[in-house]
């Protein structure tokens, strides 16, 4: 097997599945063949044997350590992506005839809201559609229903490049539910404010194939309707997320990423680095009138930076020249076009510098 | 990174997740870092970009090639394991107030049957409990209900070590549904006899984290009830199984395993090899009265061989000495105890010889 070096890898701005820490990739390469000297690879271990016992126990423990998560919460590893949570949340938390509140801040928030209707009434506490999703609501913008079963919001919107920079407050006693797919563990969070937080792994936590769900224990007792076994949160909570064969490999990689976050000093240093990384690119956008960011300044995402050049033709040239220069996956989502630079936890600061430099040179050539 | 050799790997008899072909593991090690010279690893590619476009198209095509599957079937890659199929099948195929037929041949068959009850009536066309699941039913043993929506059976039972060596025939026009988790693509199959075949990848197809579903297209049109988007087969069929971010890595590995099966000559040669492999071990069991197989001879599984020595104490000694000799994961399922040797497609024939030799020596020492 070739022992390739860093130089054969491009700068990967993918919005997800996204870039992973190279230290993690190196470890995975070893463990695919023979993990912990067991004589078999990570994919070939029974999920009931000692190696996986260790992996799942450490993944739960390290997740709690990273997120400062208390014992009144359970950490679950599920499958089906965040899209499965769209139906699992109302299925498990919304009583028959009840209402749940949602904030529509873009494509994913809208999809989540739509899925609720199978089980009950979905009320929009905020709808950003008319203002083209350029910003997330302030607390004052939120118009809750009389007695919602929960309030759901999307903390970071990958397509629009917007992000909440505060934690919205639902009415007293109403559980706060957060789709944190694209910014979980990118900054410190106060878990005690939440009833449930979920995130598909494939942006800040690992590869696609598992979804981390952090749920307050009392919510596990809600049983608003009869559900198949595999659709109940409690079944996962009671079995270290292995009521059946779990997605062993994705969970194992997420475990390695938790250890990587801890090795970086945890969420404080990670957040500082992320803010500095985003500033490098936003500064390049703001320096002149050439580039235009999509998000309103107070809602700018530190994870996904969506912007345009003066024309679609120049956007296209930008993408082609960037690729030529070793920078890939910069195309904006088809719904808004332009450029999107996703710079998750594992994306290196030097990569942001390289990109900002490229932006300035591109402007010089085409401005 | 160390370039380890075969000698650092044990003989892995795991019932699942199970052993994978070493050629596949080597390829994965490369691709984790940089796949197809794209400058990024397989886990870091967007599921909407060219590399994954190729992977999913080839996985579907190769699956059809391996299984000789016609265009009247769809190949889906889902998540949630076979346990998710336990509820997805009745949810998608069983009309309100309808009845579905099941054959109870052990733990997994029983669980599947139980889950049906959320959506309708489950009728047992056969129940092997009273005879301790030592055999699978013959066609004559099957007692169908008046007008079942489908008939579900489990083609191989990992715990009991039993396997159907014929394809059971449901009443005319009734779709045959098969849980083929532990013997899919271990021998040729006539897909035209089936309405739906499913298999969690982690035995003969790849790592845990995706489930292959082969479904006849007309069944996609059954919509017995309102279901969340992600619980409908049709949604996967219409999107190359990526209505949302799919479990990219597990699907990629399954694709490699399909190519490996083709490189072995396809299911004909694979089946011959599997029969020869199993014979080596069954011959060692049958040679004397020392070992006792669990399954009745006509129902013996070629994938999982469950047997006992003359006493639980000797079983324990057997497992300890086998481990010492580099043979792991031989412990029988707790529900029946004893020894279980799982010898899926990727398990080498020489490993069966080594094991049979060990069995004879153990008998000599302890018999």
Interface residues (C-beta under 8 A of the other chain):
Chain A: X1 X2 X3 X4 X8 X9 X10 X12 X14 X15 X16 X17 X18 X19 X20 X25 X26 X28 X29 X30 X32 X33 X34 X38 X39 X40 X41 X43 X44 X45 X46 X47 X49 X79 X80 X81 X82 X83 X84 X86 X87 X91 X115 X118 X200 X202 X206 X207 X208 X209 X210 X226 X227 X228 X229 X230 X231 X243 X244 X245 X246 X247 X248 X249 X250 X253 X326 X328 X329
Chain B: X1 X2 X3 X4 X8 X9 X10 X12 X14 X15 X16 X17 X18 X19 X20 X25 X26 X28 X29 X30 X32 X33 X34 X38 X39 X40 X41 X43 X44 X45 X46 X47 X49 X79 X80 X81 X82 X83 X84 X86 X87 X91 X115 X118 X200 X202 X206 X207 X208 X209 X210 X226 X227 X228 X229 X230 X231 X243 X244 X245 X246 X247 X248 X249 X250 X253 X326 X328 X329
